[in-house]
Amino acid sequence: MDDLAFDVFAKSCPSRGTLEHVTGRWGSLTLGALLEGSLRFNELRRRVDGVSEKMLSQTLQALERDGLVHREAQPVNPPRVDYELTPLGREIAQQLLGLIHLVEGRMDQVLQSRERYEAARGGL
């Protein structure tokens, strides 16, 4: 598989699914939260404000399947499950964090653009 050329713009390329997992709202926020360190499910759910239990579970499964997140179940009572980034997940999350900081740092410009856009269209 190492000698396959991947092209995310090609409909059948498997990289497209991974890109979706990484750049979707919950995927990017989950990766960003895990960049801060290992978290239990409920800690992660509190950190990623607004995500439902079901969506977080689906997101974690997709990221684990793609090799970006490692899930470790501790054999204790009550059960404990920790999530952390793999080296690949860390690399991707660091790139995402750069984009997140860029967006956050430019929000004044974005909000001004939105106001101009809405004003030009009669307040839509």
Buried (B, 14 or more C-beta within 10 A) or exposed (E): EEEEEEEEEEEEBEEBEBBEBBEBEBBBBBBBBBBEEEBEBEBBBEBBEEBEEEBBEBBBEBBBEBEBBBEEEEEEEEEEEBBBBBEEBBEBBEEBBEEBEEEEEEEEEEEEEEEEEEEEEEEE
